[in-house]
Amino acid sequence: MFTKRTACFLSFLAAPPALAYDNSACWHYAEQQGPRPDITCTPITQTLLDSLQNATQPQIAALMNEPGLPYPDGTIHYTGNDLNNDGSYQGTIALTFTAGIATAITAQLDDPNQGGAYFTYRWSAGSPACSTIPGTQHPC
């Protein structure tokens, strides 16, 4: 027998799980400004940036533990704010998607542990990544 309760349960199963936007560990303004879908506590490293290449939006949201902030130009932006992990950076990441797949990544990063040193990371489909991150295999 199909009831309202059954319909509600079936709609729950069909709905994709929503991310909780729990970035309170690295976003100390969450209480005043509310949760933000672009603030990520995921440590930003060159390895992470490389792993975003050719990934789908759901894969990236899972890696970043946040859905990201969509911009009118179709890009999705993240702000990495993990200040407690040596070897990671803080900064912004912009991802361009084609047919749901990441086809370009631009990151502007800094390292507060190195006196605010500034780094960039760029990648587009069909080309190797280019980075000024120390130790990179593909310097700009």
N, C-alpha and C positions, 0 to 999 in steps of 0.2 A: 504494500500500500504506500502510495506517494503522499507524504504530508509536508506541511511547511517546515517541520523540523528536518526532514530528509532533504528538502530543497536547500535549506540553509547549510547543512553539512556538506552537500555536494558542491555548493558554491565555494565553501571554504577550501575544499580539496583542489578545486580548479584555479583558485587565486594563487599567484606566485607569492612566496614569502617576502614581506617587506623588511628592509634593513632597518635596524633600530636607531641608527645615527648616534651610537654611544661613543662619542669621541671626547668624553669628559677627562680621560687620562692625559690628553695633550691639548685640549681646547679649554682654557681656563675662563673663557668668557661665556660658556654655554649657559650658565645660570642667568646672566644679564641679557644675552642676545638670542638665546634659544639654540636648539640644535641646528647644525648646518650640514647639508649633504655633501659638501665639498671638502670639509676638514677631515683629514685622515691621520690616524695615529700609526699607520703602517710605516715602518722605516723606509725612507726613500734611498735606494742604492742603485748603482749602475745595473746590478743583477736584476733588481725589480723592474727598472725601466726597460731593459732588454726583454724581460718576460712579457711585457705588455704588447710587444710587436705582434701583429696579426691576431690578437686576442679579440674575443667578442665582448660586447658591453657587459653581459652578465659575468663573464670570467673576470673582467677587470674590476667590476663592482665587488666581487668576492675577494679578490686579491687586496683591494684597497679598504675593504670592510665598510664601504660607503658607496652610494650610487653615483656620486659626482654631481656637479652643477652644470646643467645644459645651458649653453649660450645660444643666442639667436642665429649665429652662423653655423649651428649644427655641431660645434665642438662640445666636448665635455671637459670640465676643469676640476682639478683637485688641488688642494693646498695641503702639503705635507707639513706637519707641525710637531713631529716627534723630536723632542729635544733631549731625550734620555738615553739615546742609543749611540754609542761611539761608532763611527764609521758610516753613519747615515747623514742625510742632508735635510734641510727644510727648504721649502720653496713651492713653486707652482708647476703644475703639469697640465698641458692642453693636449687633448687627443682628438684627432679627426677620424671619422668613421665613413666607410663606404660599404653599403649593404650590410651594416651591423658589425663590420670587422674594422679594427684599428688599422688605419693606413698611414698615419703620421702622428708623431709625438714630438712635442717641444717642451722642454723643461728648463726653468730658470731656478737655479739652486744656490744656496749658500751654506757654509759650514761655520756655525758659531764657535766651534772648537778650534778653528784655524783663523781666528781674528776676523770672521765675516768674509772669508774668501768666496768669490763668486764663480759659479760654474754653469755651463750650458750643456744640454743634451738635445740632439736633433736626430730624427729618423723619419724616413718616408719609405713606403713599400717599394721594393726593387733596388734600394740603396743600403749600404751598410750604415750603421749608426755613426754619428760624429759627436765627440764629447770632449770637454775640457776637464772632466773629472780626473783627478790624479790616478795614474795606473791604467788608463783606458787603452784598449787595443786599437781604437779608431780615433786618433786625435783630430780635432778640427784644424 
